[in-house]
Amino acid sequence: MELPTTVPRPRSRADLDARKLARLRRVLRVILPTNRFYAAKLGRGVAVERLGSLADIASWPCTTKEELVAAAVDGRPGNLTWSDDRYVRFHQTSGTHGRPLPAWDTAADWRWWMECWKCVLGRGHVGRGDRVLVASSFGPYVGFWSAFDAAVSRGALAIPAGGLSSLARLELLRRVGATVLVATPSYALHLAEVAVEAAVDTAALPIRLVIVAGEPGGSVPAVRRRLAEAWGAAVLDHAGATEVGPWGVGETDRSDTRPHPSADIGGTPRPALHVIEDQFHPEFFALGTGGPAAPGEAAELVLTTLGRTGAPVIRYRTGDVVRPVWPSDEAIAAGACPWVRLDGGVLGRADDMLVVRGVNIFPGAVDDIVRGFPEVVEYRLTVATRESLDTLTIEIEDRLGDATRVAREFHVRLGLKVEVRVVPIGSLPRFEGKGKRVVDRRDRSRVPT
């Protein structure tokens, strides 16, 4: 049974919730008879028809990545609905936070992936006539495979760039006249850096849009500005997960300093992501209490898929930290996006948050500070223990060779004294995939101060 994927534009938040509830009921009717993972977790006797509202699922158990990893056996996911011969796509997570998690999709599920990506590419007006270069090694990670197929589904010319050096990718980009670049924020910045070293004028290239995903950055103001300036192009953030799907889409139709008209807690200058609520139901657990988050409160994002029946996730704790803002019905009636808006995009991961001398720091905040200095090419942050206190050290590749101004900005923005060291340009690692710029060397035998 293939689920419908097209939902008309809702008139209000209540209208959107009613449509999501109908989709969730359809998903449950499909998966519960044969999905052993969720039949055991929720019970085969779940009264789908008595599910009166989305709020009713708050009593259901959450799903964690650890559960899915434990349930996977020999590369076979544990949350499959169908027999193995129905599945046609294999991918896996990077294993950054543990053992890689396999994910399988049926042909119908892959069409659902494409439907989600339509929202992303539609925001960037990507379609016929565009030439989309996907700058990735095309390993088993789903993000760039799905981006490539999505570009094809939109009628664009999709250009793979796996197995090439950065310089070769630049040459390919120039030769084929690519108009859209898809990459992680880290790699898009590195590719621009390579262009400078090779005397390639990125402003003369036909790139009009850079789509970034795989790590926070596309909604970090300083990173976003660096990307836009480096490529002379608009920047579109996107978020997704192998085990969940492509769930978030950013904005390209405004500057980073103009308040967004649909914000209900006062105009905010920060970029944002929207959860694609046609395809996902989001919940938000406040970091401080674990209860429902208030508008603008830092919270963990929890997602339920509304169309991926072959390997669904229900109340999945993503670990992503966000600040949700819901549009008012008046704003929706005036044409604002009806989906919940995540102010500042993905701020970081709950398990990546650093608590240093009582100050909560997400890597995205560090990125925003460092990338605000255009002369700083690359950086690395190290957290260590010195005389029973947590310390931060930032190594920077700085064309000006001046650590003082960067240290001063950290003190002003974070209220912490940070040791900043200048290192030779080219000495720090570069990343094609997710950037790993934080090194935690603290003594784990004690509680952080």
C-alpha positions in Angstrom: 0.0 0.0 0.0 1.5 3.3 -1.1 0.5 6.4 0.9 -0.6 9.6 -0.8 2.1 12.3 -0.5 0.4 15.5 -1.7 -1.4 17.6 0.9 -3.2 20.8 -0.1 -2.1 24.0 1.6 -3.7 24.1 5.1 -5.8 27.1 6.2 -4.7 27.0 9.8 -2.5 25.1 12.2 -5.6 23.1 13.3 -6.3 22.2 9.6 -2.6 21.0 9.2 -2.8 18.9 12.4 -6.0 17.2 11.2 -4.3 16.3 7.9 -1.3 15.0 9.7 -3.4 12.9 12.0 -5.2 11.3 9.1 -1.8 10.4 7.6 -0.5 9.0 10.8 -3.6 6.8 11.1 -2.9 5.5 7.6 0.7 4.8 8.5 -0.3 2.9 11.6 -2.9 0.8 9.7 -0.2 -0.2 7.3 2.7 -1.0 9.6 1.3 -2.5 12.8 0.2 -5.8 11.4 3.7 -6.7 10.1 6.2 -4.3 11.7 7.5 -6.4 14.6 9.5 -3.5 16.1 6.6 -1.2 16.4 4.0 -3.9 17.1 6.1 -4.8 20.2 6.8 -1.2 21.1 3.2 0.1 20.7 1.2 -3.1 20.9 -0.7 -4.7 18.0 -3.9 -3.7 19.6 -3.3 0.1 19.3 -6.8 1.5 18.6 -5.9 3.6 15.6 -9.5 4.9 15.1 -9.6 6.1 18.7 -6.6 8.2 18.1 -8.4 11.5 18.6 -5.6 14.0 18.2 -1.8 14.2 17.7 -1.6 15.1 21.4 -2.6 11.5 22.2 0.7 10.1 21.1 2.5 11.9 23.9 1.8 8.8 26.1 3.6 6.5 23.6 7.2 5.5 24.1 9.9 7.4 22.2 12.3 5.7 19.8 16.0 6.2 20.1 18.9 5.7 17.8 20.4 3.3 20.4 17.3 1.1 20.1 17.5 1.0 16.3 21.2 0.2 16.4 20.6 -2.6 18.9 17.7 -4.0 16.7 19.8 -4.1 13.5 21.4 -7.5 12.7 24.0 -8.0 10.0 23.2 -4.8 8.2 19.5 -5.4 8.3 17.4 -2.7 10.1 15.2 -3.9 12.9 12.3 -1.6 12.1 11.3 -3.1 8.7 7.7 -3.5 7.8 8.0 -5.8 4.8 9.9 -8.9 3.7 13.5 -8.3 2.6 12.7 -8.7 -1.1 10.6 -5.5 -1.1 13.6 -3.3 -0.4 15.8 -1.7 -3.1 18.0 0.9 -1.3 20.6 0.4 1.3 22.2 3.3 3.2 23.8 3.8 6.6 24.6 6.6 9.0 28.2 7.8 9.4 28.6 6.3 12.8 29.9 9.6 14.2 28.3 8.9 17.6 28.6 5.1 17.6 28.1 2.1 15.4 26.7 2.9 11.9 22.9 2.4 11.6 21.7 0.7 8.4 18.6 2.0 6.7 16.6 0.3 3.9 14.0 1.8 1.6 11.4 0.3 -0.7 10.8 1.9 -4.1 7.7 3.5 -2.7 9.7 4.9 0.2 12.3 6.3 -2.2 9.5 8.1 -4.1 8.5 9.6 -0.7 12.1 10.8 -0.2 11.8 12.5 -3.6 8.5 14.1 -2.5 10.2 15.6 0.5 13.1 16.8 -1.6 10.6 18.6 -3.8 10.0 21.0 -0.9 13.7 21.7 -0.7 14.4 22.1 -4.4 11.2 24.0 -4.8 12.4 26.6 -2.3 15.4 27.1 -4.4 13.4 27.1 -7.7 15.6 24.2 -8.9 14.3 22.5 -12.0 14.6 22.2 -15.8 17.6 24.2 -17.1 19.5 23.9 -13.8 22.8 21.9 -13.6 23.2 20.5 -10.2 26.7 19.4 -9.1 26.7 17.2 -6.0 30.1 17.5 -4.3 30.3 14.2 -2.4 32.2 11.0 -2.5 28.9 9.1 -2.8 29.6 6.5 -0.1 26.8 4.7 1.8 25.4 7.9 3.3 22.0 8.8 2.0 22.0 12.6 1.8 23.8 13.1 -1.5 22.3 10.1 -3.2 18.9 11.5 -2.4 19.9 15.0 -3.6 21.2 13.6 -6.9 18.0 11.6 -7.6 15.8 14.6 -6.5 17.6 16.8 -9.0 16.8 14.3 -11.7 13.2 14.1 -10.6 12.9 17.9 -11.0 14.2 17.7 -14.6 17.6 19.2 -13.8 20.9 17.9 -15.1 22.4 16.0 -12.1 26.2 16.0 -12.1 28.1 13.5 -9.8 31.5 14.6 -8.5 32.6 11.6 -6.5 36.2 10.3 -6.7 37.5 13.7 -7.8 39.9 16.1 -6.0 38.6 19.5 -5.0 40.5 21.1 -7.9 39.0 18.6 -10.4 35.6 19.3 -9.0 36.1 23.0 -9.6 37.1 22.4 -13.1 34.1 20.1 -13.7 31.8 22.8 -12.2 33.3 25.4 -14.5 33.3 23.2 -17.6 29.7 22.0 -17.4 28.3 25.4 -16.2 26.8 24.2 -13.0 24.2 26.5 -11.5 23.6 24.7 -8.2 26.2 23.3 -5.8 25.2 20.7 -3.2 27.7 20.2 -0.3 28.2 20.3 3.4 28.9 23.9 4.6 32.4 22.9 5.5 33.2 21.5 2.1 31.5 24.4 0.2 33.8 26.8 2.2 36.8 24.6 1.5 36.1 24.4 -2.2 35.9 28.2 -2.3 39.3 28.3 -0.5 40.8 26.0 -3.1 39.4 28.2 -5.8 41.2 31.2 -4.3 44.5 29.3 -4.2 44.0 28.2 -7.8 43.1 31.8 -8.9 39.6 30.6 -9.9 37.1 33.5 -9.8 34.0 32.0 -8.2 32.1 35.2 -8.9 32.5 34.5 -12.6 31.0 31.0 -12.3 27.3 30.4 -13.0 26.5 29.1 -9.5 23.4 30.8 -8.4 22.4 28.6 -5.4 24.4 26.7 -2.8 22.4 24.0 -1.0 24.1 22.9 2.2 23.3 20.0 4.6 24.9 17.4 6.8 25.9 19.7 9.6 24.8 23.0 11.2 26.1 26.0 9.2 23.5 26.9 6.6 21.5 28.8 9.2 24.4 30.2 11.1 24.6 33.8 10.1 28.4 34.2 9.8 28.7 30.9 7.9 25.8 31.8 5.6 27.4 35.1 4.8 30.7 33.5 4.1 29.1 31.0 1.7 27.1 33.7 -0.1 30.1 36.0 -0.5 32.5 33.1 -1.5 30.1 31.9 -4.3 28.2 35.0 -5.1 25.0 32.9 -4.7 22.0 32.4 -2.6 22.3 29.9 0.2 19.6 27.3 1.1 19.9 25.2 4.3 18.5 21.7 4.5 18.4 19.1 7.3 17.7 15.4 7.3 18.8 12.0 8.7 19.3 8.6 7.1 16.9 6.9 9.6 14.3 9.7 9.4 14.3 11.3 6.0 14.8 14.9 4.5 12.8 16.7 7.2 13.9 20.4 7.0 14.1 23.2 4.5 15.6 26.7 4.9 14.9 30.1 3.4 16.5 32.0 0.6 14.0 34.9 0.0 15.3 37.3 2.6 18.5 38.9 3.9 20.0 37.6 7.2 19.1 40.9 8.9 15.4 41.4 8.0 12.8 40.1 10.5 10.8 37.2 9.3 7.1 38.1 9.0 5.8 34.9 10.4 7.7 35.0 13.7 5.3 35.2 16.6 7.8 36.1 19.4 9.0 39.3 17.8 11.0 39.8 14.6 14.2 37.9 14.6 17.2 38.4 12.3 18.4 34.8 12.3 17.9 32.4 9.4 15.8 29.4 10.0 14.6 26.0 9.0 11.0 24.8 8.5 10.0 21.3 9.4 8.3 19.8 6.4 5.1 19.1 8.3 3.3 17.6 5.3 5.6 14.6 5.7 6.7 14.7 9.4 5.0 15.4 12.7 7.4 17.3 15.1 7.4 17.4 18.9 9.8 19.4 21.0 11.2 18.4 24.4 12.4 21.4 26.4 16.0 20.8 27.4 15.6 22.0 30.9 12.4 20.0 31.9 11.8 17.4 29.2 8.2 18.8 28.9 6.7 20.5 25.8 8.8 23.4 24.8 7.5 27.0 24.7 8.0 29.2 21.6 11.6 30.1 21.2 12.8 27.7 24.0 15.8 25.4 23.3 14.4 21.9 22.8 15.2 18.5 21.4 13.5 17.8 18.1 11.4 14.6 18.0 10.0 13.4 14.7 7.4 10.9 13.4 7.5 10.0 9.7 4.1 10.3 7.9 4.9 8.5 4.7 7.9 6.2 5.0 6.1 2.9 5.8 8.9 0.4 4.9 11.2 1.6 7.8 9.1 4.1 9.8 10.1 6.0 12.9 7.6 7.0 15.5 8.4 9.7 18.1 12.1 9.5 17.2 14.5 11.5 19.4 16.8 13.1 16.8 19.2 14.6 19.3 19.0 17.9 17.4 18.6 21.0 19.5 16.3 23.7 18.0 14.2 26.7 18.9 10.6 26.2 17.6 8.3 29.1 16.6 4.8 28.4 15.4 3.1 30.7 12.9 -0.2 32.3 13.9 -3.3 31.5 11.9 -3.4 35.1 10.8 0.1 34.8 9.4 -0.8 31.6 7.6 -3.9 33.3 6.1 -1.6 36.1 4.9 0.6 33.6 3.0 3.2 32.6 5.6 4.5 29.1 5.6 2.2 27.0 7.9 5.0 24.8 9.2 6.8 25.3 12.5 9.9 27.4 12.1 13.2 26.6 13.8 14.9 29.9 14.6 18.6 29.6 13.8 18.1 26.1 12.3 19.7 23.2 14.1 21.7 24.8 16.9 23.7 21.6 17.6 23.2 18.2 19.1 22.2 17.5 22.7 25.2 15.2 23.1 27.5 17.8 21.5 26.7 20.6 23.9 29.7 21.7 25.8 29.3 22.8 29.4 32.3 24.9 30.2 32.5 26.6 33.6 28.7 26.6 33.8 28.2 28.0 30.2 26.3 25.9 27.7 28.1 26.1 24.3 27.0 24.6 21.0 29.5 24.2 18.2 27.2 26.3 16.0 27.8 29.3 18.3 31.6 28.8 18.0 31.2 28.6 14.2 29.2 31.8 14.1 31.9 33.7 16.0 34.9 32.3 14.1 33.3 32.7 10.7 32.6 36.3 11.5 36.3 37.0 10.7 36.7 36.7 7.0 40.5 36.3 7.3 40.2 33.1 9.4 40.4 30.2 7.0 39.9 27.2 9.3 39.8 26.5 13.0 39.7 23.7 15.7 38.4 23.9 19.2 39.8 21.8 22.0 38.2 21.4 25.4 40.5 20.2 28.2 40.9 20.1 32.0 43.5 22.3 33.6 43.8 22.5 37.4 40.3 21.1 37.8 38.8 23.7 35.5 37.5 23.3 31.9 39.4 25.3 29.4 38.7 26.2 25.7 41.5 26.5 23.2 40.9 27.7 19.6 43.5 27.1 16.9 42.9 29.4 13.9 44.4 29.7 10.5 44.4 33.5 10.2 45.7 35.5 7.3 46.2 38.5 9.7 48.0 36.4 12.3 46.1 38.2 15.1 44.6 36.0 17.8 43.7 38.9 20.1 40.6 40.1 18.2 39.1 36.6 18.0 39.7 36.0 21.7 38.1 39.3 22.5 35.0 38.4 20.5 34.7 35.1 22.4 34.9 36.9 25.7 32.2 39.4 24.6 29.8 36.8 23.0 30.2 33.8 25.4 31.5 35.5 28.6 34.5 33.1 28.7 38.2 33.7 28.4 39.3 31.6 25.5 42.9 30.9 24.5 43.3 31.5 20.8 46.4 30.4 18.9 47.4 31.1 15.4 48.6 28.1 13.4 50.0 27.9 9.9 47.5 28.0 7.0 46.8 24.6 5.7 47.8 22.8 9.0 44.3 22.0 10.2 42.1 19.2 8.8 39.6 19.9 5.9 36.3 18.0 5.6 34.2 16.7 2.7 31.5 15.3 5.0 30.6 16.4 8.4 33.2 18.7 10.0 34.9 17.5 13.2 36.3 20.7 14.6 35.7 20.0 18.3 38.2 17.9 20.3 37.1 17.0 23.9 40.0 16.0 26.1 38.3 16.6 29.4 38.7 14.3 32.4 35.5 12.2 32.2 35.9 10.9 35.7 34.6 14.1 37.2 31.5 16.2 36.7 32.1 19.2 34.5 32.3 22.5 36.3 
